[in-house]
Amino acid sequence: MDRYLVLLPILIPLAAAAVALLLRRYRRLQAGWSLAAMLASLAASLLLLARVWGLGQPIILQSGGWPSPMGISLVGDLLSATLAVMSQVVLALGNVYALGSRDKVVTNPSFYPLFLTLTTGLTGAFLTGDVFNLFVFAELLVFSGTILTAISDDRYGTEAAYKYFYMSLMASAFLLLAVGSLYVSYGTLNMADLARSIALNPGAPLLPAAIAFLFATFMIKSAVFPFHFWQPDFHTASPTAVSAMLSSVVVKLGVYGFIRMTTLLFVEQAGSIRGLLMILGIAGVVYGGLGAVGTHNAKRMLAYSTLAQVGFILVAIGWGTELALAAAIIFAFNHSLAKAAMLMLAGALASRAPVKTAAFEVLTGVGRKAPAAGVLFLVGGLALVGIPPTNGFINKMVLFRSGIEAQHYASLAAVAFASVLTLIYIVRAFQRIWWQPLAEGVQVKARGDRLLAPAILILAVLALGLWPEPLVSLAQATAAWLAEPQAYIRAVLGG
């Protein structure tokens, strides 16, 4: 019965979305049902991870009883189960934030069903063992995110939704071209079977094209430089409960894709892929940091920050050692918690501003009326910079250790420079919102979005900073598992 554990984190939110549609006339019941479903799905993900870690091997469900590679495989290995837990922790708290939000969009009958389908798409993309099924789940994710942004309270929501949709459409086209190239070349789309077939025949004429198309797909999914330009507008205009999800966990789909490319699918070609990832990661950390320093809006600043933070992760994947992969996984997990909390705090402050916006010129001094939010923002900012006792310190410590081990000192210098930029834009934002006085005559609203969800996330940030051993051990075990691609292939295909 263990094999059904890999299905539950996908099935629960999908079924709950259908029920939530039936409850569209009962807003409070619909919201409560959505949260209950998210918590149930998170519990299933945690149980899956515990079983996979305890067993020391993946849990696999062959859909319809068809043996692999004939049918669609759902694979819960250490990497996919870890990222499923990461995403569902943040998504569950995104649901909590929506319950306490004063945005009109959360009262839309379609909001919670779409939020649940977004959860289904992201979780399914992590847990599928089939490249075409990855495309299906990614499309579900795109449609949900696009509509949630289009119905935003912000007048620029529709424009941002169009940008996100058309960029995602481009990524979908690249992914379909990759699927076609791989199927023509190897006659299979099962990841394990593809990995085996590519290793046996690395000279297929369409293989370089498939690698390029997949690479472009995951660049867009993670808004990697230079495909980042849609992200700041998107996150500035989308509802806070949505932007906090897409900027923290949804961008990790591309990170997941790059890890699978370099450790499973294209092991022989991984050296070239990693070299390019390192270059793009360095460009991202510098450009994202400079963009965050120079922007005029708190949510926009955090969007550029995501570009930089994903750059750190790509640099680690580019280094390619086992310790560097562990650093990438730790960084991805911890960044998701801190970034979601920071975007929620920016949204909560904007909800109390005289005009609902996260522009610094409007938020200046607003934080004086919200000291609790200031404490949370400061801790979250320390996590992004990498200062103890937050989990961000663990990110940077393991990242720097892996860089020294790999002897990539030039890229380490770029990472250090980007860390200084992070400190600059976090201090600048904190000083402007909480230290500068309110403009004369400005009235701050008495109430705004509730701080429960970001407070829980910041507590997790501190907990993983003070007690990092479980996450570090999990990341190390995952990196060791990824270093043995044949174990994945045998587990899925048998023999």
N, C-alpha and C positions, 0 to 999 in steps of 0.2 A: 504493500500500500504506500510505501515511501514515494513511489514514482509520481503519485498524484500531488505531492507537495509542490512540485514544480509548476503545476497547473493552477493551483489555488490563487497565488498572487496576481494572476492574469484574469482568471474567471470571476473572482469576487467583485472587483470594481466594474467589470463589464456587465455582469448581471445586475449589479446595484444601479448602474446608469439607466438600464431599462426600467427598473422599478421607480427610480427617481423621476423619470418622465411621467409616469402615472400619477405621481404625487405633486405635479406642477401647480395645482391649485392650493396646496397646503404648504406654504413656504417654510414655516418652521419645522414641520415634520420632514419635509424634503431635505432641509439642511442637516437635521439630526440624523436622518437615515444615511446621508452621504458621509458624515463623520464616523458613524458606526461602521460603515462598510470599509472606510479607509483604515480604521484601527484593526478591523478583522483581517484585512489584506496585509497590513504591516505585521501582525502576529504570525500570519502564514509565512511571510518572507523571513522573519526571524527564526521560525522553526526550520525552514528550509536551510538557512545558513548554518544553524546549529547542527543539523543532521549531516550536511555535506562536510563540514569541518570535522565532526566527530568520526564519520566513516572514512575520511581521507580519500574519497572518490566522489565523482559527480552523481547526481540523481537524474535519471533520464526517463522521459516518457515518449514512447513512440506512438504518435497520434494514430488513432484508428486501428491500432494493432499491427500496422504495416512495419515490417523490419526496416531498419536503416540500411541503405540510404533511399529506399523506395518511398517511404513516408516522410512526414514532417516530424523532426525531432525537437523536443523541448529539453534543454540541457541546463541543469543547475549545477555549475561547477563553482569553485571558490570565487572566481572573478565575477561571474554573472550574479551569483547570490549576494555577494558583498555590495555590488552596485544596485541591486534591487532593494536591499535594505536601506542603503543610503538615500535612494530616491523616495522611497515610501515614508521614511521618517520625515523628510522635508515636506512631502506632499500632504501628509496627514496634518502637519502643523500649518501648512498653507490653508487647509480646510478650516482649522481653528481660527486662523487670522480672518478668513472670509466671514465666519460667524460673528466676529466682533467688528467688522468693517462697516463704515458708514457710506460706502460707495453704493450708488443706485444699482450698479451692475449686478451686485450679489443678490438682488431681489428678482432678477430676470429668471423666468422659469427654466431657461436652458442652462443657466450658469453651473449648477451642481452636476447635472448629467454630463456636461462637457468636461468638467473638472475630472470626473471619474473616467471618462474615455481617454483623457490625456494621460491619466495614471496607467490605464490599460496599455496604451501605446508604448509608453516609455518602458514599463516593466516587461512587456512582451518582447520589445527589441533587445533587451538584455538577455532574456532567457531563451530565445529561439536559437536553434542550431542549424538554421537554414537561411541562406542569403536572400531568397525571394520573400520568405516570411518576414525577414528584417525589413524589407521594403514595405510590406503590408502594415506592419506595426508603426513604422516611421510615418506613413501616410495618415494613419489614425491620429498620431501625435500632431502632425501639421494641421489637419483640419480642425482639431479641437483648439489648438493654440491660436489659429487664425481667427476663428469665430469669437473666442473669448476676448481677443484684442479688439475686434471690430465693434463689439457691443460696449466698449469701455465708456466711462463718463467723459473722458478727455475728447475734445473736439478733433484731435489729430489721431484718434484711435483707428479710424477707417484707413487713413493713409498709412499708418504703421502696419496695419494688418495686410494691406496690399503688398508692402515691401517684404514682409515676412513670407507671405504666400508665394510671391514670384521668385524669391531667392530659394525657398524650399522646393518650388516646382523645378528650378534648375538642378537642385540636388537630386530630386527624384529622377529627372532625366538621366543624370550621370549614373545613378545607381542602377537604373534599368539597363543602360548600355553596358555597365559592368556585369550585370546578371546575364545578359545576352552573350557577351564575350566569353564568360566563363562556361556557360552551358554549351555553346558551340564547340569550345575547345575540349571540354572534359565530360560532357553529358551528365553532369550532376550539379546540384546547388547545395547539397548538404556540406556544412563547413568541414566536418571531419573527413568526408570522402574527397572533398576538394583538396584539402591539405595533403592527403595521401597521393592523389592523382598529380598534383602540381609537383610534388617532390619526385615522382617517378618520371614526369615529362615536363621539365621546366622550360623547354624550348618551344612551346606552342606559340604560333604567330600572334594570336590575339591576347596573350598573357600581359605584355607590357601595357596594352590599351586598357585591359581590365584593372590593372593596378592603378593606372592614372585616373580612371573614372572613379574608383573607390576612394582614392586619395582626395580627389576634388569633392566628393560627396561628404566625407567626414570633415573636411576643412569648412564647408558651409555650415554643417550641423553644429560645429563648435565655434563658429564665427572666428576662424583663425585668420590672422593677417595674411593676404590682403582682402579676404572675403568677410571682413568684419563690419563693413560700412552700414549695413542695415540695423545692426544691433543697438546702437545708442538711441536712435529714433524709436525703435520698437519698444525698448524698455522704459523710455521716458513716457510714452503714451499709453501703454497697456495697464490694466488694473494691477494694483500692488500685489494682490494675491496671486496673480498670473506671472507678472514680471519676476517676482521673487522665485518662482518655480523654474522659469525658463533660463534665468541667468545663473542659477545655482546647480540644478540637476539635469535639465534638458540638454545643456551644452555638453554634458559628460557623455552623451551618446557618441559624439565624434571621438572623444578620448578612448572610449571602449573600442570603437572601430579601429583606431590606430594600434591599440594593444593587440587586438586579434590579428591584424595584418602582419605585425612584426614578430609575433610569437607563435602563430598557428598557420595561417594561410600561406604566407610568402617568406618562409624562413630563409631560403637561399638568397632572396632578394632583399632581406631585411636591412642589410648594411646601407644600401643606397637610400632606402626609405627613412631610416633613422638619421642619416646625414641631413636630408632635407627637413625632417621634423626639427632638428636642432637649430637649423638656420631660421626657420619660420618661428620657432619658439622664442629665439633671441629677439627677432624683429617684433614679435608680439609683446614681450615684456617691456621693451623700450618704448615702442609706439603707444601701447596701452597706458603705460605710466605717464608719459608726456600728455596724452589726451585727457587723462583724469585730472592732471594738474591744471590744465588750461580750460576746463569746461565750466559752465555757468549753472549747472543743475545737479542736485545731489544724486538723483537716480541716474542721470546721464554719466556722472562721475563713476558710479558703481558699475555701469555697463562697460565703460572703458577699463575699469579695474578687472572685470571678468576677462577681457581680452588679455590683460597682462598675466593674470593668475593662471589661465589656461596655458599661456606661454611657458610658465614655470613647469607645468606638467609635461608639455611636449618636449622641453629640453631634457627632462628626466627620462622620458621614453627614448629620446634620441641617444642618450648615453648608453642605454641598452643593457647594462649590467643587472644582475639579480637585485642588488641593493637599490639601484636606480628605479627599477620597476616597483619595488616596495615603496620607495619614496613617492612615485607617481600616484600609487593607489592611496597612500596616506594623505597626500596633498588633495587629491580629488574628493575624498570623503570629508575631510576637515573644511575645505573651502566651501563645500555645499552648505554646511551648517552656518558658517559665519556669513557668507554672502546672502543667504536667504534672510537671516536676521537683520542684516544691515539694510536691505531693501525694504523690509517690513517697517523698520524704524523710520526710514525716509518717508514712506507712505503715511505712517502715523503722524509724523510732524506736518506733512502737507495737509492732512485732514484737519489740522487745527489752525492752519494759516488763514489769514483773512480771505485770500483767494486760493482755492485748492490747486497748488502747484508745488513742485520740489525745487523751483528756481531759487538760487541763493539770495537774490535780491528780495524775495518775498520771505524766505525762511530766516533771514538775519534777525537774531534775537528771540525768535519764537521758542527756542529751546529753554530759555530762562523760565518759561511757564511749564516745562516738562522735565524736571531734573532727573526723574527715574529713567526716562528715555536717554538722557545724556550719559548716565552711568553705563547703560546697556550699549550705547553707540561707542563709547570709549573702549569697552572690553572687546567688542566686535572689531573695532579698528585696530587694536593691538594684535588681534588674531591675524588680520590681513597683513600687517607689517611683519609679524613673526616674533613677537615679544612675549616672554614668559609672564604669567603662568598659563597662557592660552595654548590651545592646540596648534595655533599657527607657528609657535616656536618649535614644536615637534616637526612640523612640515619642513621648515627651513633647516633644522639641524640634520635631519636624515638626508635632505636634498644636498646640502653642502658636503656631508660625509660621502655620499655617492659620487658627487662630482670630483672630489679629491681622489677617491678610489679609482675613478675612470681616467684621472689625469687630464680633464678637460678644463684647464685653468682659464682660458679665454672666455668660454661661455659662463664659467663661474663668476668672472668679473662683471659680465653683463647682468647676471642674476643679482649680484650684490648692488649694482647701480639701480636696478629696478626696485629693489627693496627700499632704497633711500627715497625714490620717487613715491612709493606707497606711503611712507611716513609723512612726506610733504603734503600730499593731498588729503590724507586723513586728518592731520593736525589743522590744516587750513579749513576743512569743513567743520570740524568741531569748534574751532575758534570763532568762526563766523556765526554758527547757529546758536552756540551756548554762551559765548563770552561777550559778543558785541551787544550793545543795547538795542532794544526795539526802537524803530523809527517813531517819532512823535505822532500820536493819534492813531497808531496801529492797534487794533483790537484782536487779541488771540481768542479763538473759540474755546469755550469752557470744556468741551468734550471732543474727542476724536476717536480714531481707531484704537481698539484695545491693544495692550502691550503683552498679553499673555503668551502668544505664540513666539514673538522674538525673545521674550524672557526665558522661555523653556530652551530655545536654541542656544542662547548665550550661556545658560547653565551647562548645556552639553559641551559648549566650547571650552568652558573652564574645567569640566570634569575630564575631558579627553586631554587637557593640558596637564592636569595634576596626576591623572592615572592613565597614561597612554599605552600601557603594556598590552591590553587586549587588542587594540586596533593595530599596534605595531606587530604583534605576533601574527595576527590574521593577515596583514599585508605581506609579511615575510613568507608565511605558508603559501599565500597566493602566488607570490613571485616564484617560489620554488616549483609550484605546480605548473606555472606558465613556461618554465625553463624545460619542461618535458612534454613537448607537443605530442609525442607518440602515445603518452598515457591518455590524453584526451581522445585521440583517434581510436585507440583500442576500446575505451569505455563506450564510445558512441556506436562504433561499428561491430564491436565484439571481436574475440580472438586475440 
